């Protein structure tokens, strides 16, 4: 398959002002993410709020320049492109936002909204633009007369169809969808997801799909990337991660959503809040909330490595994959042997983690 987008060690760092007499603090929103997406494939990025999903989407969609790493779109360097290639890159990737009403100009009719990308990026005449609008409306399941209406005259699902149509007007190869169905009713979500799947089959689109909803991810994704505090925890084929996760954080996410993980899933209850990215934990960034953390986890940050059919950033991913997840505070036997002499990480109040029912 043709690789549409390839990212290597993408990083984003923001400078946070702390007053006139103090040096700015550095907030690492994304700390080295690598992936590739082929034509006709979907990579879903999941994780808690504040983990860096939307920042990653803004870098891939060329809204923000990465602080480090490389990004290649359609064989072109997207980090420092020459001026002659910038317009081509802008057309190659398009965004679908979470709120369709907020992303559509309420003062313009749908026809004008859909023609704007063509006016800016092409030299098509008015008849050709109007014909493209009619064709694209039909592609997303809307009628020709809808072109003469304003966004407020449509339902939420119809507005999201219009947003998808606008994103496809320039024939992109990559669509970045940031929570595209989270604001819709469940029945409408299914319709929009089916539409995205049909469009992907027809146009061989690559999707970078950002979502909190693991049920949606299970339906639409081919591969899944799990993020926590700007770092990749686990990455691999959807079926592998949903059936046999190898990272405690992935296991906790699956256990929090009934019906998406293995039938007999060991429930992991995460204690405390997501740490501040201004002061991330030393060692593994998940060690402050992981019920299996030992001293090594707090001292040494694991790098993503190949574990059978996926990448995992956990010192004990092999053992978790082979033996599963025991009760909170207990390690698999093989991992316990390797971590001999270390003590499980206590809960937030200094008490041993409690195993949930």
Secondary structure, DSSP 4 states (H G I P E B T S, - for coil): --EEEEEEEEEEEEEE---TTSPPEEEEEEEEEEEEEETT-EEEEE-STTSSHHHHHHHHTTSS--SEEEEEETTEESSS--HHHHHHHHHHEEEE-S-TTTTS-TTSBHHHHHHHHHHHH----HHHHHHHHHHHHHHTT--GGGGGSBGGGS-HHHHHHHHHHHHHTT--SEEEEESTTTTS-HHHHHHHHHHHHHHHHHHT-EEEEE-S-HHHHHHH-SEEEEEETTEEEEEEEHHHHHHS--SHHHHHHHHTSTTSS-SS----PPPS-PPPGGGPPSSSTTTTT-TT--HHHHHSPPPPEEETTEEE--TTHHHHHHH---STT---HHHHHHTTT--PPP-TTSSPPPPP-
